[in-house]
Amino acid sequence: MDSGFDFACALDADGRATCWGDDQHGQTEAPSDAFVKISAGRTHACGLRADGTVRCWG
C-alpha cells in the first residue's frame, strides 16, 4: 500500500491494484495488470510487474 496526494493504492493477493480517493489526474484508474510492488507519487502511481517492467498511471 502507498499513498499520494489525496489518494491511495493497494495490491490484493493476486497483485491487482485498487486505488481510491481524488481522481483529478486519473491516478485511481489502475490498470488490470498484476504487480509485485506499487508506489504512489503526488498525482500518479506506478506498479512493478514480476518481469521487472513498470507501468504508471495518473
PDB file with SEQRES, HELIX, SHEET and CRYST1 records, atoms N, CA, C and O in Angstrom:
SEQRES   1 A   58  MET ASP SER GLY PHE ASP PHE ALA CYS ALA LEU ASP ALA          
SEQRES   2 A   58  ASP GLY ARG ALA THR CYS TRP GLY ASP ASP GLN HIS GLY          
SEQRES   3 A   58  GLN THR GLU ALA PRO SER ASP ALA PHE VAL LYS ILE SER          
SEQRES   4 A   58  ALA GLY ARG THR HIS ALA CYS GLY LEU ARG ALA ASP GLY          
SEQRES   5 A   58  THR VAL ARG CYS TRP GLY                                      
SHEET    1 AA1 2 PHE A   7  LEU A  11  0                                        
SHEET    2 AA1 2 ALA A  17  GLY A  21 -1                                        
SHEET    1 AA2 3 LYS A  37  ALA A  40  0                                        
SHEET    2 AA2 3 ALA A  45  LEU A  48 -1                                        
SHEET    3 AA2 3 VAL A  54  TRP A  57 -1                                        
CRYST1    1.000    1.000    1.000  90.00  90.00  90.00 P 1           1          
ATOM      1  N   MET A   1       0.849  -1.175   0.000  1.00  0.00           N  
ATOM      2  CA  MET A   1       0.000   0.000   0.000  1.00  0.00           C  
ATOM      3  C   MET A   1       0.894   1.237   0.000  1.00  0.00           C  
ATOM      4  O   MET A   1       1.958   1.264   0.618  1.00  0.00           O  
ATOM      5  N   ASP A   2       0.425   2.258  -0.714  1.00  0.00           N  
ATOM      6  CA  ASP A   2       1.123   3.541  -0.717  1.00  0.00           C  
ATOM      7  C   ASP A   2       0.093   4.635  -0.965  1.00  0.00           C  
ATOM      8  O   ASP A   2      -0.996   4.371  -1.473  1.00  0.00           O  
ATOM      9  N   SER A   3       0.440   5.843  -0.610  1.00  0.00           N  
ATOM     10  CA  SER A   3      -0.489   6.952  -0.819  1.00  0.00           C  
ATOM     11  C   SER A   3       0.216   8.133  -1.457  1.00  0.00           C  
ATOM     12  O   SER A   3       1.411   8.357  -1.268  1.00  0.00           O  
ATOM     13  N   GLY A   4      -0.570   8.882  -2.221  1.00  0.00           N  
ATOM     14  CA  GLY A   4      -0.097  10.110  -2.839  1.00  0.00           C  
ATOM     15  C   GLY A   4      -0.845  11.276  -2.221  1.00  0.00           C  
ATOM     16  O   GLY A   4      -1.196  11.235  -1.042  1.00  0.00           O  
ATOM     17  N   PHE A   5      -1.089  12.308  -3.001  1.00  0.00           N  
ATOM     18  CA  PHE A   5      -1.805  13.486  -2.524  1.00  0.00           C  
ATOM     19  C   PHE A   5      -3.301  13.248  -2.668  1.00  0.00           C  
ATOM     20  O   PHE A   5      -3.831  13.337  -3.776  1.00  0.00           O  
ATOM     21  N   ASP A   6      -3.983  12.950  -1.586  1.00  0.00           N  
ATOM     22  CA  ASP A   6      -5.427  12.709  -1.543  1.00  0.00           C  
ATOM     23  C   ASP A   6      -5.875  11.434  -2.245  1.00  0.00           C  
ATOM     24  O   ASP A   6      -7.035  11.346  -2.647  1.00  0.00           O  
ATOM     25  N   PHE A   7      -5.008  10.449  -2.406  1.00  0.00           N  
ATOM     26  CA  PHE A   7      -5.415   9.146  -2.932  1.00  0.00           C  
ATOM     27  C   PHE A   7      -4.471   8.080  -2.387  1.00  0.00           C  
ATOM     28  O   PHE A   7      -3.389   8.386  -1.884  1.00  0.00           O  
ATOM     29  N   ALA A   8      -4.896   6.831  -2.495  1.00  0.00           N  
ATOM     30  CA  ALA A   8      -4.081   5.709  -2.037  1.00  0.00           C  
ATOM     31  C   ALA A   8      -4.304   4.518  -2.959  1.00  0.00           C  
ATOM     32  O   ALA A   8      -5.324   4.429  -3.642  1.00  0.00           O  
ATOM     33  N   CYS A   9      -3.339   3.607  -2.970  1.00  0.00           N  
ATOM     34  CA  CYS A   9      -3.432   2.382  -3.761  1.00  0.00           C  
ATOM     35  C   CYS A   9      -2.923   1.209  -2.926  1.00  0.00           C  
ATOM     36  O   CYS A   9      -2.040   1.364  -2.083  1.00  0.00           O  
ATOM     37  N   ALA A  10      -3.492   0.050  -3.176  1.00  0.00           N  
ATOM     38  CA  ALA A  10      -3.061  -1.169  -2.504  1.00  0.00           C  
ATOM     39  C   ALA A  10      -3.143  -2.322  -3.491  1.00  0.00           C  
ATOM     40  O   ALA A  10      -3.884  -2.261  -4.472  1.00  0.00           O  
ATOM     41  N   LEU A  11      -2.378  -3.370  -3.225  1.00  0.00           N  
ATOM     42  CA  LEU A  11      -2.417  -4.579  -4.045  1.00  0.00           C  
ATOM     43  C   LEU A  11      -3.195  -5.658  -3.316  1.00  0.00           C  
ATOM     44  O   LEU A  11      -3.064  -5.813  -2.101  1.00  0.00           O  
ATOM     45  N   ASP A  12      -4.013  -6.412  -4.061  1.00  0.00           N  
ATOM     46  CA  ASP A  12      -4.707  -7.544  -3.453  1.00  0.00           C  
ATOM     47  C   ASP A  12      -3.805  -8.779  -3.515  1.00  0.00           C  
ATOM     48  O   ASP A  12      -2.661  -8.684  -3.959  1.00  0.00           O  
ATOM     49  N   ALA A  13      -4.299  -9.917  -3.082  1.00  0.00           N  
ATOM     50  CA  ALA A  13      -3.498 -11.141  -3.024  1.00  0.00           C  
ATOM     51  C   ALA A  13      -3.020 -11.608  -4.395  1.00  0.00           C  
ATOM     52  O   ALA A  13      -2.021 -12.322  -4.490  1.00  0.00           O  
ATOM     53  N   ASP A  14      -3.722 -11.213  -5.457  1.00  0.00           N  
ATOM     54  CA  ASP A  14      -3.332 -11.585  -6.816  1.00  0.00           C  
ATOM     55  C   ASP A  14      -2.457 -10.526  -7.483  1.00  0.00           C  
ATOM     56  O   ASP A  14      -2.092 -10.676  -8.649  1.00  0.00           O  
ATOM     57  N   GLY A  15      -2.118  -9.465  -6.765  1.00  0.00           N  
ATOM     58  CA  GLY A  15      -1.277  -8.414  -7.315  1.00  0.00           C  
ATOM     59  C   GLY A  15      -2.024  -7.351  -8.095  1.00  0.00           C  
ATOM     60  O   GLY A  15      -1.397  -6.522  -8.755  1.00  0.00           O  
ATOM     61  N   ARG A  16      -3.334  -7.354  -8.038  1.00  0.00           N  
ATOM     62  CA  ARG A  16      -4.129  -6.344  -8.732  1.00  0.00           C  
ATOM     63  C   ARG A  16      -4.208  -5.080  -7.876  1.00  0.00           C  
ATOM     64  O   ARG A  16      -4.426  -5.146  -6.666  1.00  0.00           O  
ATOM     65  N   ALA A  17      -4.027  -3.935  -8.525  1.00  0.00           N  
ATOM     66  CA  ALA A  17      -4.058  -2.659  -7.807  1.00  0.00           C  
ATOM     67  C   ALA A  17      -5.478  -2.123  -7.697  1.00  0.00           C  
ATOM     68  O   ALA A  17      -6.256  -2.172  -8.649  1.00  0.00           O  
ATOM     69  N   THR A  18      -5.791  -1.618  -6.530  1.00  0.00           N  
ATOM     70  CA  THR A  18      -7.027  -0.886  -6.301  1.00  0.00           C  
ATOM     71  C   THR A  18      -6.632   0.463  -5.726  1.00  0.00           C  
ATOM     72  O   THR A  18      -5.895   0.542  -4.743  1.00  0.00           O  
ATOM     73  N   CYS A  19      -7.129   1.520  -6.349  1.00  0.00           N  
ATOM     74  CA  CYS A  19      -6.815   2.874  -5.889  1.00  0.00           C  
ATOM     75  C   CYS A  19      -8.109   3.616  -5.599  1.00  0.00           C  
ATOM     76  O   CYS A  19      -9.135   3.358  -6.228  1.00  0.00           O  
ATOM     77  N   TRP A  20      -8.059   4.540  -4.643  1.00  0.00           N  
ATOM     78  CA  TRP A  20      -9.248   5.291  -4.271  1.00  0.00           C  
ATOM     79  C   TRP A  20      -8.851   6.693  -3.826  1.00  0.00           C  
ATOM     80  O   TRP A  20      -7.696   6.957  -3.493  1.00  0.00           O  
ATOM     81  N   GLY A  21      -9.831   7.578  -3.829  1.00  0.00           N  
ATOM     82  CA  GLY A  21      -9.608   8.961  -3.422  1.00  0.00           C  
ATOM     83  C   GLY A  21      -9.755   9.903  -4.607  1.00  0.00           C  
ATOM     84  O   GLY A  21     -10.501   9.620  -5.544  1.00  0.00           O  
ATOM     85  N   ASP A  22      -9.040  11.024  -4.564  1.00  0.00           N  
ATOM     86  CA  ASP A  22      -9.093  12.035  -5.619  1.00  0.00           C  
ATOM     87  C   ASP A  22      -8.600  11.441  -6.936  1.00  0.00           C  
ATOM     88  O   ASP A  22      -7.544  10.812  -6.980  1.00  0.00           O  
ATOM     89  N   ASP A  23      -9.369  11.643  -8.008  1.00  0.00           N  
ATOM     90  CA  ASP A  23      -9.012  11.095  -9.327  1.00  0.00           C  
ATOM     91  C   ASP A  23      -8.861  12.199 -10.375  1.00  0.00           C  
ATOM     92  O   ASP A  23      -9.093  11.963 -11.561  1.00  0.00           O  
ATOM     93  N   GLN A  24      -8.480  13.385  -9.949  1.00  0.00           N  
ATOM     94  CA  GLN A  24      -8.377  14.527 -10.854  1.00  0.00           C  
ATOM     95  C   GLN A  24      -7.416  14.271 -12.018  1.00  0.00           C  
ATOM     96  O   GLN A  24      -7.604  14.826 -13.100  1.00  0.00           O  
ATOM     97  N   HIS A  25      -6.400  13.447 -11.816  1.00  0.00           N  
ATOM     98  CA  HIS A  25      -5.399  13.187 -12.856  1.00  0.00           C  
ATOM     99  C   HIS A  25      -5.415  11.732 -13.333  1.00  0.00           C  
ATOM    100  O   HIS A  25      -4.475  11.295 -13.997  1.00  0.00           O  
ATOM    101  N   GLY A  26      -6.459  10.983 -13.006  1.00  0.00           N  
ATOM    102  CA  GLY A  26      -6.553   9.584 -13.410  1.00  0.00           C  
ATOM    103  C   GLY A  26      -5.755   8.641 -12.523  1.00  0.00           C  
ATOM    104  O   GLY A  26      -5.524   7.489 -12.890  1.00  0.00           O  
ATOM    105  N   GLN A  27      -5.335   9.121 -11.364  1.00  0.00           N  
ATOM    106  CA  GLN A  27      -4.474   8.315 -10.500  1.00  0.00           C  
ATOM    107  C   GLN A  27      -5.185   7.164  -9.801  1.00  0.00           C  
ATOM    108  O   GLN A  27      -4.518   6.284  -9.256  1.00  0.00           O  
ATOM    109  N   THR A  28      -6.509   7.140  -9.797  1.00  0.00           N  
ATOM    110  CA  THR A  28      -7.200   5.991  -9.199  1.00  0.00           C  
ATOM    111  C   THR A  28      -7.671   4.990 -10.253  1.00  0.00           C  
ATOM    112  O   THR A  28      -8.318   3.998  -9.917  1.00  0.00           O  
ATOM    113  N   GLU A  29      -7.354   5.238 -11.513  1.00  0.00           N  
ATOM    114  CA  GLU A  29      -7.754   4.348 -12.609  1.00  0.00           C  
ATOM    115  C   GLU A  29      -6.641   3.343 -12.896  1.00  0.00           C  
ATOM    116  O   GLU A  29      -5.994   3.402 -13.941  1.00  0.00           O  
ATOM    117  N   ALA A  30      -6.428   2.433 -11.968  1.00  0.00           N  
ATOM    118  CA  ALA A  30      -5.347   1.453 -12.074  1.00  0.00           C  
ATOM    119  C   ALA A  30      -5.604   0.458 -13.204  1.00  0.00           C  
ATOM    120  O   ALA A  30      -6.742   0.041 -13.415  1.00  0.00           O  
ATOM    121  N   PRO A  31      -4.555   0.079 -13.927  1.00  0.00           N  
ATOM    122  CA  PRO A  31      -4.698  -0.934 -14.971  1.00  0.00           C  
ATOM    123  C   PRO A  31      -4.947  -2.309 -14.347  1.00  0.00           C  
ATOM    124  O   PRO A  31      -4.798  -2.482 -13.137  1.00  0.00           O  
ATOM    125  N   SER A  32      -5.321  -3.267 -15.163  1.00  0.00           N  
ATOM    126  CA  SER A  32      -5.654  -4.603 -14.652  1.00  0.00           C  
ATOM    127  C   SER A  32      -4.442  -5.524 -14.545  1.00  0.00           C  
ATOM    128  O   SER A  32      -4.596  -6.703 -14.230  1.00  0.00           O  
ATOM    129  N   ASP A  33      -3.249  -5.014 -14.798  1.00  0.00           N  
ATOM    130  CA  ASP A  33      -2.023  -5.814 -14.704  1.00  0.00           C  
ATOM    131  C   ASP A  33      -1.842  -6.372 -13.290  1.00  0.00           C  
ATOM    132  O   ASP A  33      -2.425  -5.863 -12.332  1.00  0.00           O  
ATOM    133  N   ALA A  34      -1.030  -7.416 -13.173  1.00  0.00           N  
ATOM    134  CA  ALA A  34      -0.631  -7.931 -11.863  1.00  0.00           C  
ATOM    135  C   ALA A  34       0.721  -7.314 -11.513  1.00  0.00           C  
ATOM    136  O   ALA A  34       1.630  -7.290 -12.342  1.00  0.00           O  
ATOM    137  N   PHE A  35       0.849  -6.821 -10.294  1.00  0.00           N  
ATOM    138  CA  PHE A  35       2.068  -6.163  -9.843  1.00  0.00           C  
ATOM    139  C   PHE A  35       2.632  -6.860  -8.611  1.00  0.00           C  
ATOM    140  O   PHE A  35       1.909  -7.531  -7.875  1.00  0.00           O  
ATOM    141  N   VAL A  36       3.933  -6.689  -8.401  1.00  0.00           N  
ATOM    142  CA  VAL A  36       4.566  -7.216  -7.193  1.00  0.00           C  
ATOM    143  C   VAL A  36       4.838  -6.103  -6.186  1.00  0.00           C  
ATOM    144  O   VAL A  36       5.072  -6.366  -5.007  1.00  0.00           O  
ATOM    145  N   LYS A  37       4.806  -4.850  -6.662  1.00  0.00           N  
ATOM    146  CA  LYS A  37       5.046  -3.695  -5.802  1.00  0.00           C  
ATOM    147  C   LYS A  37       4.335  -2.491  -6.401  1.00  0.00           C  
ATOM    148  O   LYS A  37       4.163  -2.398  -7.616  1.00  0.00           O  
ATOM    149  N   ILE A  38       3.930  -1.580  -5.545  1.00  0.00           N  
ATOM    150  CA  ILE A  38       3.247  -0.374  -6.016  1.00  0.00           C  
ATOM    151  C   ILE A  38       3.820   0.830  -5.287  1.00  0.00           C  
ATOM    152  O   ILE A  38       4.223   0.741  -4.127  1.00  0.00           O  
ATOM    153  N   SER A  39       3.850   1.954  -5.984  1.00  0.00           N  
ATOM    154  CA  SER A  39       4.342   3.197  -5.400  1.00  0.00           C  
ATOM    155  C   SER A  39       3.487   4.347  -5.911  1.00  0.00           C  
ATOM    156  O   SER A  39       3.114   4.380  -7.084  1.00  0.00           O  
ATOM    157  N   ALA A  40       3.182   5.283  -5.032  1.00  0.00           N  
ATOM    158  CA  ALA A  40       2.355   6.430  -5.409  1.00  0.00           C  
ATOM    159  C   ALA A  40       3.144   7.721  -5.243  1.00  0.00           C  
ATOM    160  O   ALA A  40       3.918   7.884  -4.301  1.00  0.00           O  
ATOM    161  N   GLY A  41       2.926   8.633  -6.182  1.00  0.00           N  
ATOM    162  CA  GLY A  41       3.506   9.966  -6.104  1.00  0.00           C  
ATOM    163  C   GLY A  41       2.406  10.976  -5.825  1.00  0.00           C  
ATOM    164  O   GLY A  41       1.326  10.609  -5.361  1.00  0.00           O  
ATOM    165  N   ARG A  42       2.669  12.222  -6.098  1.00  0.00           N  
ATOM    166  CA  ARG A  42       1.683  13.271  -5.814  1.00  0.00           C  
ATOM    167  C   ARG A  42       0.380  13.040  -6.567  1.00  0.00           C  
ATOM    168  O   ARG A  42      -0.687  13.050  -5.954  1.00  0.00           O  
ATOM    169  N   THR A  43       0.438  12.832  -7.881  1.00  0.00           N  
ATOM    170  CA  THR A  43      -0.774  12.639  -8.690  1.00  0.00           C  
ATOM    171  C   THR A  43      -0.638  11.472  -9.652  1.00  0.00           C  
ATOM    172  O   THR A  43      -1.280  11.462 -10.702  1.00  0.00           O  
ATOM    173  N   HIS A  44       0.189  10.486  -9.311  1.00  0.00           N  
ATOM    174  CA  HIS A  44       0.355   9.314 -10.165  1.00  0.00           C  
ATOM    175  C   HIS A  44       0.720   8.111  -9.297  1.00  0.00           C  
ATOM    176  O   HIS A  44       1.048   8.251  -8.119  1.00  0.00           O  
ATOM    177  N   ALA A  45       0.657   6.946  -9.897  1.00  0.00           N  
ATOM    178  CA  ALA A  45       1.096   5.721  -9.232  1.00  0.00           C  
ATOM    179  C   ALA A  45       1.801   4.856 -10.264  1.00  0.00           C  
ATOM    180  O   ALA A  45       1.540   4.971 -11.461  1.00  0.00           O  
ATOM    181  N   CYS A  46       2.690   3.992  -9.803  1.00  0.00           N  
ATOM    182  CA  CYS A  46       3.409   3.067 -10.675  1.00  0.00           C  
ATOM    183  C   CYS A  46       3.407   1.691 -10.035  1.00  0.00           C  
ATOM    184  O   CYS A  46       3.487   1.555  -8.814  1.00  0.00           O  
ATOM    185  N   GLY A  47       3.316   0.681 -10.873  1.00  0.00           N  
ATOM    186  CA  GLY A  47       3.375  -0.687 -10.403  1.00  0.00           C  
ATOM    187  C   GLY A  47       4.521  -1.423 -11.069  1.00  0.00           C  
ATOM    188  O   GLY A  47       4.769  -1.248 -12.262  1.00  0.00           O  
ATOM    189  N   LEU A  48       5.217  -2.244 -10.304  1.00  0.00           N  
ATOM    190  CA  LEU A  48       6.307  -3.075 -10.802  1.00  0.00           C  
ATOM    191  C   LEU A  48       5.765  -4.467 -11.081  1.00  0.00           C  
ATOM    192  O   LEU A  48       5.218  -5.113 -10.188  1.00  0.00           O  
ATOM    193  N   ARG A  49       5.915  -4.932 -12.323  1.00  0.00           N  
ATOM    194  CA  ARG A  49       5.468  -6.277 -12.695  1.00  0.00           C  
ATOM    195  C   ARG A  49       6.550  -7.298 -12.341  1.00  0.00           C  
ATOM    196  O   ARG A  49       7.705  -6.935 -12.120  1.00  0.00           O  
ATOM    197  N   ALA A  50       6.173  -8.558 -12.288  1.00  0.00           N  
ATOM    198  CA  ALA A  50       7.102  -9.635 -11.944  1.00  0.00           C  
ATOM    199  C   ALA A  50       8.260  -9.741 -12.932  1.00  0.00           C  
ATOM    200  O   ALA A  50       9.343 -10.200 -12.568  1.00  0.00           O  
ATOM    201  N   ASP A  51       8.042  -9.319 -14.187  1.00  0.00           N  
ATOM    202  CA  ASP A  51       9.114  -9.399 -15.188  1.00  0.00           C  
ATOM    203  C   ASP A  51      10.062  -8.203 -15.135  1.00  0.00           C  
ATOM    204  O   ASP A  51      10.967  -8.096 -15.963  1.00  0.00           O  
ATOM    205  N   GLY A  52       9.867  -7.301 -14.170  1.00  0.00           N  
ATOM    206  CA  GLY A  52      10.751  -6.161 -13.993  1.00  0.00           C  
ATOM    207  C   GLY A  52      10.325  -4.898 -14.715  1.00  0.00           C  
ATOM    208  O   GLY A  52      10.959  -3.856 -14.552  1.00  0.00           O  
ATOM    209  N   THR A  53       9.265  -4.966 -15.510  1.00  0.00           N  
ATOM    210  CA  THR A  53       8.782  -3.770 -16.193  1.00  0.00           C  
ATOM    211  C   THR A  53       7.880  -2.962 -15.262  1.00  0.00           C  
ATOM    212  O   THR A  53       7.341  -3.482 -14.285  1.00  0.00           O  
ATOM    213  N   VAL A  54       7.733  -1.698 -15.585  1.00  0.00           N  
ATOM    214  CA  VAL A  54       6.957  -0.776 -14.759  1.00  0.00           C  
ATOM    215  C   VAL A  54       5.837  -0.173 -15.594  1.00  0.00           C  
ATOM    216  O   VAL A  54       6.019   0.127 -16.774  1.00  0.00           O  
ATOM    217  N   ARG A  55       4.686   0.001 -14.974  1.00  0.00           N  
ATOM    218  CA  ARG A  55       3.569   0.684 -15.628  1.00  0.00           C  
ATOM    219  C   ARG A  55       3.062   1.762 -14.684  1.00  0.00           C  
ATOM    220  O   ARG A  55       2.836   1.514 -13.500  1.00  0.00           O  
ATOM    221  N   CYS A  56       2.886   2.962 -15.223  1.00  0.00           N  
ATOM    222  CA  CYS A  56       2.424   4.098 -14.419  1.00  0.00           C  
ATOM    223  C   CYS A  56       1.104   4.633 -14.951  1.00  0.00           C  
ATOM    224  O   CYS A  56       0.786   4.469 -16.129  1.00  0.00           O  
ATOM    225  N   TRP A  57       0.349   5.267 -14.084  1.00  0.00           N  
ATOM    226  CA  TRP A  57      -0.915   5.884 -14.481  1.00  0.00           C  
ATOM    227  C   TRP A  57      -1.120   7.141 -13.645  1.00  0.00           C  
ATOM    228  O   TRP A  57      -0.518   7.307 -12.584  1.00  0.00           O  
ATOM    229  N   GLY A  58      -1.975   8.016 -14.140  1.00  0.00           N  
ATOM    230  CA  GLY A  58      -2.272   9.269 -13.459  1.00  0.00           C  
ATOM    231  C   GLY A  58      -1.515  10.422 -14.067  1.00  0.00           C  
ATOM    232  O   GLY A  58      -1.649  11.558 -13.611  1.00  0.00           O  
TER     233      GLY A  58                                                      
END                                                                             
